Amino acid sequence: MVYAPPLTADEITTAAGVIRQLKGVTDDPHGQELRFVAISVLESSAERHAHIITVEPPTGKATEYVVKLEDPTIVSTLELPLGTQPLFTPDDCDLAEQVVQQSSEVAAALEERYGITDLTRVACDPWSIHLACDDDTALTQWRTDGIPGRLVQTFLYYRQEDGLADNHYAHPIDILPVVDLNARVVVCIHGMDRPAPKIPTESVNYHRDLLHKNTYLPTKWRSDVPKPLNVIQPQGPSFTVTNDTHVEWQKWSFDMGFNYREGLTLHNVSFDGRPVLNRAALVEMAVPYADPYPPHTRKCAFDVGDYGLGYCANSLQLGCDCLGHIRYFDAVLNDAAGNPVHKPKVVCMHEEDQGILWKHVEYRNGYNESRRSRELVISFVATVVNYEYLFYWRLKQDGMIDFEIKLSGELSTNLLSAPESDGRPTHGVLVAPGVNSQIHQHMFCARLDMAVDGAEHNTVREVDIVSRPVDPVSNPYGNVFEPVETLLTTEQAAIRTLDVTKARTWKISSNKTNPINGKLTSYKLVPFSKGAAQPVLMTDPSSAVFKKGTFATSHLWVTPYHPKERFPAGEYTPQGDGSVGLPQWTSQDRSLLDCPEGIVVWHAFGVLHVPRIEDFPVMPCEITGFSLKPDNFFLGNPGIDIPPEVNEASKLDTTACCAAKK
């Protein structure tokens, strides 16, 4: 597959300049006339093209452009239906907080209800809006002048200390302003119809500068401080990087991309010259909260489509986020004015020891053969308002690929709702005095453009392990269980759900056979190889979250490759009705056999999060993920050619009793 590297800073400047000239915008540093939502490379084009999304606040109009970069010209223009809302950029989120902090209505409400007069101490978490309450006429997406409102709801918290270090999630405020970013005004404030509850005041901090002020959690470092654990590679790493994006390591070869929405993308992934994947990325998330009391019924996020993982990516810290011999990769994105924004160290690549890859001891004479396992880890971290999502692609020496997600950061908290007046939440957990954290799900969707031994003839089979009934001929002793494969021939037939009672997996096969055993060369999708198996989306089918997050109602979807079918909940998730994406595409029930451009496997998986008090004030990592495992792809164990190695840096602990006796 043709690989298009991310845009350079100069290319972003060129593309934005073409659109500014078209719109006659010459001096608009704050994006009041024209806001650039995204400027990214058009991957499906053989030529160097930029794909641009803009919003014009005075009219509410959103537009897509394609700009040819070599000879800067507009190739195509698509004016989106009025009311379409592209994702919210970091500049949009900052603007929402500014509007709230400068609102006289919000200031009056905070002073009247809580005596708060310093709004710089009020944190405003911006959330997209995906549905409105039944009686909520004020939250229509249309302003009275007919111009679409670009709406953000802001959950409020109070900081008890100056600066940003205080854990404001320990001090939630119950009112909820809604901002129209186009008009730059607060259009309504929810929660004013109930008496003002007391804001919790307990200090519950994790920040190193405020630990000493904690009310009941530790106020100083533990006494048994762990000793240094260093990862040293005296000869350097085993990977090579060319052209800043192409990587080779232990027979693996791939190209890296990075964009505002998906963050890290992998392209042209092959092992020992044999293709496995054309493209791989995390393409959507649905995060519904399970509180039935307004306004929390609107508490839901589609973090990829609402905010963009690339926009939310961290600059990683050496020796903290990544250990060992590290290669960092920078990214260049854009701001609302169309200027390039350099994001340093957003992707980390390094090797990790993973214990033993394989081992056998001949018990008759004690002879040992074993090999250490190492992985190439390519990772990035996105902070989406309160949550941290840590994404890891792990390539292994035995041809396996793991995709692992760690969830950390802060719980999104709130005060108890009016019906919870007894001090105990009914749809959440009390994580600090007076502080509720609601039950929720994180449903992810990975898009895997498969290319097992080439993409042209890949097919998908469901593999169940079934027990056979006793039979006097085929199973006289009742000990038979075996795999049963079902070819998934159409899109509707390929909408599947995990069955742990059958150890269900899905096999992506080529039309080539293994010369040893005659089996089709394949890679097997193993769900929940990281973390515990989890259910699909648990909201009712009548809910707006279910309709927009239909991709999360099954663990597997398969479609023929189409360049415009990119995101399972649609291109534009904020304020949308959920009628686009995977449900729409698969309703065609296209054949999955002999797809000339290959097939796309969409894998939904996630975490059902019933919060614990141990998740506060900052959450220990929860883990989920899946594996792609070679299945009759090789002639045998591809790791037997790894030479033996004894790590001379390892040391014997001479303080141990058993060591002292030797």
C-alpha positions as CSV (number, residue, x, y, z in Angstrom):
1,M,0.0,0.0,0.0
2,V,1.2,3.5,-0.8
3,Y,2.4,5.2,2.4
4,A,2.0,9.0,2.8
5,P,4.2,10.5,5.5
6,P,2.6,13.2,7.7
7,L,2.6,16.8,6.6
8,T,5.6,19.0,7.3
9,A,5.3,22.4,8.9
10,D,5.8,24.0,5.6
11,E,3.1,21.9,3.9
12,I,0.6,22.9,6.7
13,T,1.5,26.5,6.2
14,T,1.0,26.2,2.4
15,A,-2.3,24.4,2.7
16,A,-3.7,26.9,5.2
17,G,-2.6,29.8,3.1
18,V,-4.6,28.5,0.1
19,I,-7.8,28.4,2.2
20,R,-7.2,31.8,3.8
21,Q,-6.7,33.3,0.3
22,L,-9.9,31.6,-0.9
23,K,-11.9,32.9,2.1
24,G,-10.3,36.4,2.0
25,V,-9.1,36.0,5.6
26,T,-5.8,37.8,6.2
27,D,-5.7,38.7,9.9
28,D,-7.7,36.4,12.2
29,P,-5.2,35.1,14.8
30,H,-8.0,34.1,17.2
31,G,-10.1,32.2,14.7
32,Q,-13.2,34.4,14.9
33,E,-13.9,34.3,11.1
34,L,-12.3,31.0,10.1
35,R,-11.1,28.1,12.4
36,F,-8.9,25.3,11.1
37,V,-10.1,22.1,12.7
38,A,-7.5,19.9,11.0
39,I,-4.9,19.9,8.3
40,S,-3.6,16.4,7.6
41,V,-2.2,14.3,4.8
42,L,-4.7,12.7,2.5
43,E,-3.5,9.1,2.7
44,S,-5.6,7.7,-0.1
45,S,-4.0,10.0,-2.7
46,A,-1.0,9.0,-4.8
47,E,0.0,12.7,-5.0
48,R,0.9,14.8,-2.1
49,H,-2.4,16.3,-1.0
50,A,-3.6,17.9,2.3
51,H,-7.1,17.3,3.7
52,I,-8.4,20.4,5.5
53,I,-11.5,20.8,7.7
54,T,-12.7,24.3,8.7
55,V,-15.5,25.9,10.6
56,E,-16.7,29.5,10.0
57,P,-18.2,30.8,13.3
58,P,-20.2,33.6,11.9
59,T,-22.3,31.2,9.8
60,G,-21.7,27.9,11.5
61,K,-20.6,26.4,8.2
62,A,-18.2,23.4,8.2
63,T,-16.2,22.6,5.0
64,E,-13.8,20.0,3.8
65,Y,-11.1,20.9,1.3
66,V,-8.4,18.9,-0.6
67,V,-5.4,20.9,-1.6
68,K,-2.7,19.8,-4.0
69,L,0.7,20.7,-2.3
70,E,3.2,20.6,-5.2
71,D,1.4,23.2,-7.2
72,P,-0.8,24.7,-4.4
73,T,-4.4,24.5,-5.7
74,I,-7.8,23.4,-4.4
75,V,-8.6,20.0,-5.8
76,S,-12.1,19.6,-4.2
77,T,-14.5,21.4,-1.8
78,L,-17.2,19.7,0.2
79,E,-19.6,21.9,2.2
80,L,-20.9,19.8,5.0
81,P,-24.6,19.8,5.9
82,L,-25.5,22.7,8.1
83,G,-25.2,21.7,11.7
84,T,-22.4,19.2,11.2
85,Q,-19.8,19.6,14.0
86,P,-16.2,18.6,13.5
87,L,-14.2,17.6,16.5
88,F,-13.2,20.1,19.2
89,T,-9.5,21.1,19.0
90,P,-7.3,22.1,22.0
91,D,-8.0,25.7,21.1
92,D,-11.7,25.0,21.2
93,C,-11.4,23.5,24.6
94,D,-9.4,26.5,25.9
95,L,-12.0,28.8,24.4
96,A,-14.8,27.0,26.2
97,E,-13.1,27.5,29.5
98,Q,-12.4,31.2,28.7
99,V,-16.1,31.8,27.8
100,V,-17.3,30.2,31.1
101,Q,-14.7,32.1,33.2
102,Q,-15.7,35.4,31.6
103,S,-19.4,34.8,31.8
104,S,-21.3,37.2,34.0
105,E,-24.2,34.7,34.4
106,V,-21.8,32.0,35.6
107,A,-20.0,34.4,37.9
108,A,-23.3,35.5,39.4
109,A,-24.4,31.9,39.9
110,L,-21.2,30.8,41.6
111,E,-21.2,33.8,43.9
112,E,-24.8,33.4,44.8
113,R,-24.6,29.6,45.4
114,Y,-21.1,29.2,46.8
115,G,-19.6,32.6,47.5
116,I,-17.0,32.0,44.8
117,T,-15.7,35.2,43.3
118,D,-12.4,34.2,41.8
119,L,-13.3,32.3,38.6
120,T,-9.6,31.6,37.8
121,R,-9.9,28.9,40.5
122,V,-12.8,27.3,38.6
123,A,-11.8,24.5,36.3
124,C,-14.1,23.9,33.3
125,D,-13.8,20.4,31.8
126,P,-15.2,20.5,28.2
127,W,-17.4,17.7,27.0
128,S,-19.0,17.2,23.7
129,I,-22.8,16.9,23.6
130,H,-24.3,13.8,22.1
131,L,-27.9,14.0,23.3
132,A,-30.3,16.3,25.1
133,C,-32.7,15.6,27.9
134,D,-36.3,15.2,26.7
135,D,-37.4,18.5,28.3
136,D,-34.2,20.3,27.3
137,T,-35.4,22.8,24.6
138,A,-32.5,25.1,25.4
139,L,-30.0,22.6,24.0
140,T,-31.1,22.5,20.5
141,Q,-28.2,22.7,18.1
142,W,-29.8,25.7,16.4
143,R,-29.5,29.2,17.7
144,T,-32.6,31.5,17.4
145,D,-31.0,33.2,14.4
146,G,-30.8,29.9,12.5
147,I,-27.0,29.6,12.8
148,P,-25.9,26.2,14.2
149,G,-24.6,26.3,17.7
150,R,-21.3,24.5,18.3
151,L,-22.0,23.3,21.8
152,V,-19.7,22.2,24.6
153,Q,-21.0,21.4,28.1
154,T,-18.5,22.2,30.9
155,F,-18.4,20.3,34.1
156,L,-17.1,22.6,36.9
157,Y,-14.6,22.0,39.7
158,Y,-13.0,24.3,42.3
159,R,-9.3,24.6,43.1
160,Q,-8.6,25.3,46.7
161,E,-5.0,26.3,45.9
162,D,-3.5,28.9,43.5
163,G,-2.2,27.4,40.3
164,L,-3.1,24.1,38.6
165,A,-1.6,21.6,41.1
166,D,-4.7,21.1,43.4
167,N,-6.8,18.1,42.5
168,H,-9.9,19.9,41.5
169,Y,-11.8,16.6,41.0
170,A,-12.0,16.4,44.8
171,H,-14.1,19.6,44.7
172,P,-16.9,19.2,42.1
173,I,-19.5,22.0,41.5
174,D,-23.0,21.0,40.6
175,I,-23.9,23.6,38.0
176,L,-23.3,22.8,34.3
177,P,-22.8,25.7,31.8
178,V,-23.2,25.0,28.1
179,V,-21.2,27.1,25.7
180,D,-21.8,27.9,22.0
181,L,-18.3,28.2,20.6
182,N,-19.5,29.9,17.4
183,A,-21.3,32.7,19.4
184,R,-18.8,32.6,22.3
185,V,-21.5,32.7,24.9
186,V,-23.0,30.6,27.6
187,V,-26.4,29.5,26.3
188,C,-27.7,27.9,29.5
189,I,-26.7,26.8,33.0
190,H,-28.0,23.5,34.3
191,G,-28.5,22.7,38.0
192,M,-29.8,26.0,39.1
193,D,-33.2,24.5,40.0
194,R,-31.8,22.6,43.0
195,P,-30.5,24.0,46.3
196,A,-26.8,24.5,46.4
197,P,-25.1,21.5,48.0
198,K,-21.8,22.0,49.8
199,I,-18.6,21.7,47.8
200,P,-16.4,19.0,49.3
201,T,-13.3,20.5,50.9
202,E,-11.1,17.6,51.8
203,S,-7.6,17.8,50.3
204,V,-7.1,14.7,48.2
205,N,-3.9,15.3,46.2
206,Y,-1.3,13.3,44.3
207,H,0.8,16.2,43.1
208,R,4.2,16.1,44.7
209,D,4.0,19.8,45.8
210,L,0.7,19.3,47.6
211,L,1.0,15.8,49.1
212,H,1.8,17.3,52.5
213,K,-1.6,19.0,52.6
214,N,-3.6,15.7,52.2
215,T,-6.4,15.4,54.8
216,Y,-6.4,11.6,55.2
217,L,-4.1,10.2,52.4
218,P,-0.3,10.0,52.8
219,T,1.4,13.3,53.3
220,K,5.0,12.2,52.7
221,W,7.0,9.6,50.7
222,R,7.0,6.1,51.9
223,S,10.0,5.0,53.9
224,D,11.0,2.0,51.8
225,V,11.9,3.9,48.7
226,P,12.6,1.5,45.8
227,K,16.2,1.3,44.6
228,P,17.1,2.3,41.0
229,L,16.2,-0.2,38.3
230,N,18.1,0.7,35.2
231,V,17.6,-0.5,31.6
232,I,21.1,-0.4,29.9
233,Q,21.9,-1.3,26.3
234,P,25.7,-0.7,26.0
235,Q,25.7,-1.4,22.3
236,G,22.6,0.7,21.6
237,P,19.2,-0.5,20.4
238,S,18.6,-3.2,17.8
239,F,16.2,-1.2,15.6
240,T,17.1,1.1,12.7
241,V,15.1,4.1,11.5
242,T,15.3,5.6,8.1
243,N,13.6,8.8,6.7
244,D,12.3,9.4,10.3
245,T,9.4,7.1,9.7
246,H,10.6,3.7,8.4
247,V,11.6,1.1,11.1
248,E,13.2,-2.3,10.9
249,W,13.7,-4.6,13.9
250,Q,14.2,-8.3,14.3
251,K,12.7,-9.2,10.8
252,W,9.8,-6.6,11.3
253,S,9.5,-3.7,9.0
254,F,6.9,-0.9,9.0
255,D,6.2,2.8,8.5
256,M,4.8,5.1,11.1
257,G,2.3,7.9,10.7
258,F,0.7,10.3,13.2
259,N,-2.4,12.5,12.7
260,Y,-4.6,14.7,14.8
261,R,-7.4,12.2,15.2
262,E,-5.9,8.7,15.6
263,G,-2.5,9.7,16.9
264,L,-0.1,6.9,16.0
265,T,-0.7,4.8,12.9
266,L,1.3,1.8,11.6
267,H,1.6,1.1,7.9
268,N,3.0,-1.7,5.7
269,V,3.7,-4.0,8.6
270,S,5.6,-7.1,7.4
271,F,7.7,-9.9,9.0
272,D,10.7,-11.2,7.1
273,G,9.4,-9.6,3.9
274,R,5.9,-11.1,4.2
275,P,3.0,-8.6,4.7
276,V,0.7,-8.8,7.7
277,L,-1.0,-5.4,7.9
278,N,-1.5,-2.6,5.5
279,R,-2.6,-0.2,8.3
280,A,-3.4,-0.3,12.0
281,A,-4.8,2.3,14.3
282,L,-7.2,3.0,17.2
283,V,-10.1,4.8,15.5
284,E,-12.8,5.4,18.0
285,M,-13.9,5.2,21.7
286,A,-17.4,5.3,23.3
287,V,-17.4,6.3,27.0
288,P,-21.0,6.2,28.4
289,Y,-21.7,7.0,32.0
290,A,-24.5,5.1,33.8
291,D,-26.2,7.9,35.9
292,P,-29.9,8.3,35.1
293,Y,-30.2,11.8,36.7
294,P,-30.0,14.9,34.5
295,P,-27.7,16.5,33.4
296,H,-25.5,13.4,33.8
297,T,-27.6,11.5,31.2
298,R,-25.7,13.6,28.7
299,K,-22.3,12.5,30.2
300,C,-20.8,10.6,27.3
301,A,-17.7,11.0,25.2
302,F,-16.4,9.7,21.9
303,D,-12.9,10.6,22.6
304,V,-11.3,10.0,19.2
305,G,-14.0,11.7,17.2
306,D,-14.7,14.4,19.8
307,Y,-11.2,15.6,20.6
308,G,-8.6,13.7,18.6
309,L,-6.0,11.5,20.2
310,G,-3.2,13.2,18.2
311,Y,-4.2,16.6,19.5
312,C,-4.3,15.2,23.0
313,A,-1.0,13.5,22.8
314,N,1.7,14.2,25.5
315,S,5.3,15.1,25.1
316,L,6.9,12.1,26.8
317,Q,9.7,12.3,29.4
318,L,12.9,10.3,29.2
319,G,13.4,8.0,32.2
320,C,9.8,8.5,33.3
321,D,7.3,7.6,30.6
322,C,9.8,5.4,28.8
323,L,12.9,3.5,30.1
324,G,15.9,2.3,28.2
325,H,17.5,3.4,25.0
326,I,14.7,5.6,23.6
327,R,14.0,6.9,20.1
328,Y,11.4,9.7,20.2
329,F,9.4,10.9,17.2
330,D,7.9,14.4,17.0
331,A,4.7,15.4,15.3
332,V,3.5,18.5,13.5
333,L,-0.2,19.4,13.7
334,N,-2.0,22.7,13.4
335,D,-3.8,25.3,15.6
336,A,-7.1,27.0,15.0
337,A,-5.5,29.7,13.0
338,G,-3.9,27.2,10.6
339,N,-0.4,27.6,11.9
340,P,1.8,24.5,12.3
341,V,2.3,23.3,15.9
342,H,5.3,21.3,16.7
343,K,4.7,18.5,19.3
344,P,8.0,17.1,20.5
345,K,8.4,13.5,21.6
346,V,4.9,12.3,21.1
347,V,5.8,8.8,20.1
348,C,8.3,6.6,22.0
349,M,10.0,3.5,20.6
350,H,12.2,1.2,22.6
351,E,12.9,-2.4,23.4
352,E,11.7,-4.2,26.5
353,D,12.7,-7.5,28.0
354,Q,9.7,-9.8,28.3
355,G,11.1,-12.8,30.2
356,I,11.5,-16.1,28.4
357,L,10.5,-16.5,24.8
358,W,10.9,-20.3,24.8
359,K,12.6,-22.9,26.9
360,H,13.0,-26.6,27.3
361,V,15.2,-28.7,29.6
362,E,16.0,-32.3,28.7
363,Y,15.0,-33.8,32.0
364,R,17.2,-36.9,31.5
365,N,20.5,-35.0,31.6
366,G,19.4,-31.5,32.7
367,Y,20.5,-29.8,29.5
368,N,18.8,-26.4,29.0
369,E,18.0,-24.4,25.9
370,S,16.1,-21.1,26.5
371,R,15.9,-17.7,24.9
372,R,15.0,-14.4,26.3
373,S,12.1,-12.5,24.7
374,R,12.3,-8.9,23.8
375,E,9.7,-6.7,22.2
376,L,9.8,-3.5,20.2
377,V,7.3,-1.2,21.8
378,I,5.9,1.8,19.9
379,S,3.7,4.0,22.2
380,F,2.0,7.3,22.8
381,V,-0.1,8.8,25.5
382,A,-3.2,10.9,25.2
383,T,-4.7,13.1,27.9
384,V,-8.3,13.5,27.1
385,V,-9.4,16.1,29.7
386,N,-9.4,13.9,32.9
387,Y,-8.3,10.5,31.6
388,E,-4.9,9.3,30.4
389,Y,-4.9,6.7,27.7
390,L,-1.5,4.9,27.1
391,F,-1.4,3.1,23.8
392,Y,1.3,0.4,23.1
393,W,1.9,-1.6,19.9
394,R,4.2,-4.5,20.8
395,L,6.0,-6.4,18.1
396,K,7.5,-9.8,19.2
397,Q,10.3,-11.9,17.9
398,D,7.9,-14.9,17.3
399,G,5.8,-12.9,14.8
400,M,3.1,-11.8,17.3
401,I,1.6,-8.3,17.6
402,D,0.1,-7.1,20.8
403,F,-2.0,-4.0,21.1
404,E,-2.3,-2.8,24.7
405,I,-4.1,0.1,26.3
406,K,-3.5,1.3,29.8
407,L,-6.1,3.6,31.4
408,S,-5.0,6.0,34.1
409,G,-5.5,9.7,35.1
410,E,-8.4,11.1,37.0
411,L,-11.9,9.9,37.4
412,S,-14.6,12.3,36.2
413,T,-16.4,13.2,39.5
414,N,-19.5,15.0,40.5
415,L,-21.6,15.8,43.5
416,L,-24.4,13.5,44.5
417,S,-27.6,14.0,42.6
418,A,-30.7,15.3,44.3
419,P,-32.3,11.8,44.7
420,E,-29.1,10.6,46.4
421,S,-29.6,12.8,49.5
422,D,-28.7,10.0,51.9
423,G,-25.0,10.6,51.1
424,R,-24.5,7.4,49.2
425,P,-24.5,7.3,45.3
426,T,-26.8,4.8,43.7
427,H,-25.0,4.8,40.3
428,G,-21.5,5.3,41.3
429,V,-19.0,5.0,44.1
430,L,-18.0,7.5,46.8
431,V,-14.3,8.0,46.2
432,A,-13.9,10.9,48.7
433,P,-16.2,12.5,51.2
434,G,-19.1,13.9,49.1
435,V,-17.5,13.0,45.8
436,N,-19.2,10.5,43.4
437,S,-17.6,8.7,40.5
438,Q,-20.1,7.1,38.2
439,I,-20.0,3.7,36.7
440,H,-19.0,3.8,33.1
441,Q,-17.5,2.0,30.1
442,H,-14.6,2.6,27.8
443,M,-15.3,0.9,24.5
444,F,-12.4,1.1,22.0
445,C,-12.4,0.2,18.3
446,A,-9.2,-0.8,16.4
447,R,-9.2,-0.7,12.6
448,L,-7.0,-3.4,11.1
449,D,-6.4,-3.3,7.4
450,M,-5.3,-6.8,7.0
451,A,-2.8,-8.0,4.4
452,V,-1.8,-11.6,5.5
453,D,0.6,-12.7,2.7
454,G,-1.0,-9.9,0.6
455,A,-4.4,-8.2,1.0
456,E,-6.1,-9.4,-2.2
457,H,-7.5,-12.7,-1.0
458,N,-7.8,-12.4,2.8
459,T,-10.8,-14.0,4.4
460,V,-12.0,-14.3,7.9
461,R,-13.1,-17.4,9.8
462,E,-14.6,-17.7,13.3
463,V,-12.9,-20.4,15.3
464,D,-14.8,-22.0,18.2
465,I,-13.5,-24.9,20.4
466,V,-16.4,-27.3,20.9
467,S,-16.8,-30.4,22.9
468,R,-18.0,-33.5,21.0
469,P,-20.7,-35.7,22.4
470,V,-19.9,-39.3,23.3
471,D,-20.1,-41.5,20.2
472,P,-19.2,-45.2,20.1
473,V,-17.1,-44.6,17.0
474,S,-15.8,-41.0,17.0
475,N,-15.6,-40.3,20.7
476,P,-16.1,-43.4,22.8
477,Y,-14.4,-42.0,25.9
478,G,-15.9,-38.5,25.8
479,N,-12.5,-36.7,25.7
480,V,-12.8,-35.0,22.3
481,F,-12.9,-31.3,21.8
482,E,-11.8,-29.6,18.7
483,P,-11.8,-26.3,16.7
484,V,-14.7,-25.6,14.3
485,E,-14.1,-22.9,11.7
486,T,-16.9,-20.9,10.1
487,L,-16.1,-18.8,7.0
488,L,-17.7,-15.3,7.4
489,T,-18.8,-14.6,3.8
490,T,-20.8,-11.3,4.2
491,E,-20.7,-8.2,6.3
492,Q,-23.9,-9.1,8.3
493,A,-22.6,-12.6,8.9
494,A,-19.3,-11.1,10.2
495,I,-20.9,-9.1,13.0
496,R,-19.8,-11.3,15.9
497,T,-19.5,-11.3,19.7
498,L,-16.9,-13.0,21.9
499,D,-17.8,-16.4,23.5
500,V,-15.3,-17.3,26.2
501,T,-17.0,-20.6,26.7
502,K,-15.8,-21.6,23.3
503,A,-12.4,-19.8,23.4
504,R,-13.6,-17.9,20.3
505,T,-11.0,-16.3,18.1
506,W,-11.1,-15.0,14.5
507,K,-8.6,-16.1,11.9
508,I,-7.6,-13.9,9.0
509,S,-6.3,-16.1,6.2
510,S,-4.6,-15.7,2.9
511,N,-5.2,-18.1,-0.1
512,K,-1.7,-19.5,0.3
513,T,-1.1,-22.8,2.1
514,N,1.6,-23.8,4.5
515,P,3.9,-26.3,2.7
516,I,4.3,-28.4,5.8
517,N,0.7,-29.0,6.9
518,G,-1.4,-27.6,4.0
519,K,-3.2,-25.1,6.3
520,L,-4.0,-21.6,5.0
521,T,-1.4,-19.1,6.2
522,S,-3.1,-16.9,8.8
523,Y,-3.0,-14.5,11.6
524,K,-5.4,-15.0,14.5
525,L,-7.2,-12.2,16.3
526,V,-7.2,-13.1,20.0
527,P,-9.5,-10.8,22.0
528,F,-8.7,-9.6,25.5
529,S,-5.2,-11.1,25.6
530,K,-4.5,-8.1,27.8
531,G,-6.8,-7.8,30.8
532,A,-10.0,-9.6,31.6
533,A,-12.7,-10.3,29.0
534,Q,-15.4,-7.6,29.0
535,P,-18.9,-7.2,27.6
536,V,-20.0,-5.1,24.7
537,L,-21.7,-1.7,25.1
538,M,-24.3,-2.1,27.9
539,T,-26.6,0.8,27.3
540,D,-30.1,0.1,26.1
541,P,-30.7,0.0,22.3
542,S,-33.1,2.9,22.7
543,S,-30.3,5.2,24.1
544,A,-28.6,7.8,21.9
545,V,-25.2,6.4,23.0
546,F,-26.2,3.0,21.7
547,K,-27.2,4.4,18.3
548,K,-24.0,6.4,17.8
549,G,-21.8,3.7,19.4
550,T,-23.3,0.8,17.6
551,F,-19.7,-0.3,16.7
552,A,-19.3,-1.2,20.3
553,T,-22.3,-3.6,20.4
554,S,-20.3,-6.4,18.8
555,H,-16.7,-7.4,19.2
556,L,-16.1,-8.0,15.5
557,W,-17.1,-6.3,12.2
558,V,-15.5,-6.9,8.8
559,T,-15.9,-4.8,5.7
560,P,-14.3,-4.6,2.3
561,Y,-11.7,-1.9,2.2
562,H,-13.1,1.5,1.1
563,P,-11.0,4.6,1.4
564,K,-13.9,6.7,2.7
565,E,-15.0,4.3,5.4
566,R,-12.5,5.4,8.1
567,F,-14.3,5.9,11.4
568,P,-16.9,3.5,12.9
569,A,-19.1,6.2,14.4
570,G,-18.8,8.4,11.4
571,E,-16.5,11.3,10.4
572,Y,-18.2,13.8,12.7
573,T,-19.4,12.6,16.1
574,P,-20.3,15.8,18.1
575,Q,-24.1,16.5,18.1
576,G,-24.6,13.8,15.4
577,D,-27.6,11.5,15.3
578,G,-25.6,8.2,15.0
579,S,-26.9,7.3,11.6
580,V,-23.5,6.9,9.9
581,G,-20.5,4.6,10.3
582,L,-20.3,0.8,10.6
583,P,-24.0,0.2,10.8
584,Q,-24.6,2.1,7.6
585,W,-21.8,0.5,5.7
586,T,-22.5,-3.1,6.8
587,S,-26.2,-2.7,6.0
588,Q,-25.2,-3.2,2.4
589,D,-24.2,-6.8,3.4
590,R,-21.3,-6.8,0.9
591,S,-19.4,-10.0,0.1
592,L,-16.2,-10.5,2.0
593,L,-14.9,-13.0,-0.5
594,D,-12.4,-12.0,-3.2
595,C,-12.2,-8.3,-2.2
596,P,-9.8,-6.8,-4.6
597,E,-8.5,-4.2,-2.2
598,G,-8.6,-6.4,0.9
599,I,-10.7,-6.4,4.0
600,V,-10.8,-4.3,7.1
601,V,-11.3,-6.0,10.5
602,W,-12.9,-3.7,13.1
603,H,-12.3,-5.0,16.7
604,A,-14.3,-3.5,19.5
605,F,-13.1,-4.1,23.1
606,G,-13.0,-2.3,26.3
607,V,-13.2,-1.8,30.1
608,L,-16.3,-1.8,32.2
609,H,-15.3,0.5,35.1
610,V,-16.9,0.3,38.4
611,P,-14.8,2.8,40.3
612,R,-13.0,1.9,43.5
613,I,-11.9,4.3,46.2
614,E,-8.4,3.1,45.3
615,D,-8.8,4.8,41.9
616,F,-8.7,8.2,43.5
617,P,-7.1,10.7,43.5
618,V,-5.3,9.2,40.5
619,M,-6.0,5.9,39.0
620,P,-3.6,2.9,38.9
621,C,-3.5,1.6,35.3
622,E,-6.3,-0.6,34.1
623,I,-5.3,-2.8,31.1
624,T,-7.0,-4.1,28.0
625,G,-6.0,-5.2,24.6
626,F,-5.7,-7.9,22.0
627,S,-3.2,-9.9,20.0
628,L,-2.6,-10.9,16.4
629,K,-1.0,-14.3,16.5
630,P,0.6,-16.1,13.5
631,D,-1.3,-19.3,12.8
632,N,0.3,-21.7,10.3
633,F,2.0,-18.6,8.9
634,F,5.5,-20.0,9.4
635,L,7.2,-23.4,8.9
636,G,7.7,-23.6,12.7
637,N,8.7,-21.5,15.6
638,P,10.2,-18.3,14.0
639,G,12.2,-17.7,17.1
640,I,14.5,-20.7,17.1
641,D,17.2,-18.8,15.1
642,I,17.7,-16.3,18.0
643,P,21.2,-17.0,19.3
644,P,21.7,-17.8,23.0
645,E,22.7,-15.0,25.3
646,V,23.7,-14.9,28.9
647,N,23.2,-11.4,30.4
648,E,26.5,-10.6,32.0
649,A,25.0,-7.5,33.7
650,S,22.8,-9.7,35.9
651,K,24.0,-10.0,39.5
652,L,23.5,-12.5,42.2
653,D,22.0,-11.1,45.4
654,T,24.7,-12.1,47.9
655,T,22.5,-10.9,50.8
656,A,20.0,-13.7,50.3
657,C,20.2,-16.7,52.6
658,C,20.4,-19.3,49.8
659,A,23.1,-17.3,48.0
660,A,25.2,-16.9,51.1
661,K,25.4,-20.7,51.5
662,K,26.8,-21.3,48.0
